[in-house]
Amino acid sequence: MNPLKEEVVLEQGSFYIIKDNGDYWILEDKTKRGLNVLKVEDREGIKEEKGRIYDSQGKGYWVTIRWYFPKSLNYQEVKRRAHEMEERYRKIREETCPG
């Protein structure tokens, strides 16, 4: 995860961007843009940059801003996860903003 490494946009939807930085497939959640990265976790070889959001009662929740998938993982798997995220956010938008 080198922030100075050039990232090429491969695909994007309304709620996600998939990039290639040469070492990783990067899946970024557009709804979390602007959120500060507070920690990085490694889950099953996938690095996750996480930030915190707070509800109206002040309770904080860890959320993933972007995932770094190793190139050994099939790109189609990254796309599948991105499309699942897209569909989940689309359903939320339809339920909360009908019309």
N, C-alpha and C positions, 0 to 999 in steps of 0.2 A: 504494500500500500504506500506508494510514493506519490504525494500530492503534486509533485513537479512533473510527473510522467504524463505525456500526452494521452488523452482519452478520445477515442473515436466513437461517435454515436452510431449504434447499429440499428436501433429501433426505438420508437417511443409511442406511448399511448397518451391518453388524457391524464393518467395518474402515475405513470412510470417512464423511466428511461433506461435502456440497456446500453452500456458502453463497453469498449474493449481497451484496456491499457497495455496490452501485450502480455501481461502476467495473469490477469484475472478478467472474467466477465463481471461487470459491475451492474447490479440492479439497484436503481435509486428510486425511492418513493417520493414523487413530486409533492405530495401533501406534507412532507416533513422538511421541505426546503427552508433554509434559514434557521433551522434548529441547530444549536451547537452540539458538536460531538463531545460527549463527556466520558465515554469509555468505548473500548473495542473488546468484543468477545469472540472466541473461536468455538463454533459448534460444528462438530463433525467435519472439520476441515474448511468450513465456510466462515469467513471473518464477517462480523457484523459491527458497524458503527452505530452506536446508540446515543440517544438523547433522552431528555425527560420532558413530559408534558404534564400539566396539572389540571384537575377538574375544578368545578366551581367551589368545592369545599377545601381546596388546597392540597388534595391528595395527589402525589406524584406517581407517574407511570413511566417505566422504561419502554421506549419504542425504538424500533430499528429504522435508521435513516437510509442506510445503504448496505447491501450485501456484496461481498467479494467472493465469487465462486472460482475455484481453481479451474484452469483450462482443461484439466483432466475430466471435468464434468461435462457431459454433453450439452452443447448450446441449446438444444431443444428443451432440456430440463429447465434452463434459466427462462426461456420463453414461456414455458408452461406456468411457472411460478408467477411471472409478470402478468400473464393473462388472467390467472386466478385473482391476483391483487386488483387488476382492472375491473373484473366482474364484481368483486366484493364492494369496491368503492362505488361502482355504478348503481348497485342495488341500494346502498345507503343513500346516495343522492336521490334516487327515485322515491324512496320512502320519506325522506325529510324535505324534499323540494319537488312535490308533484307538479306536473304541468309543464 
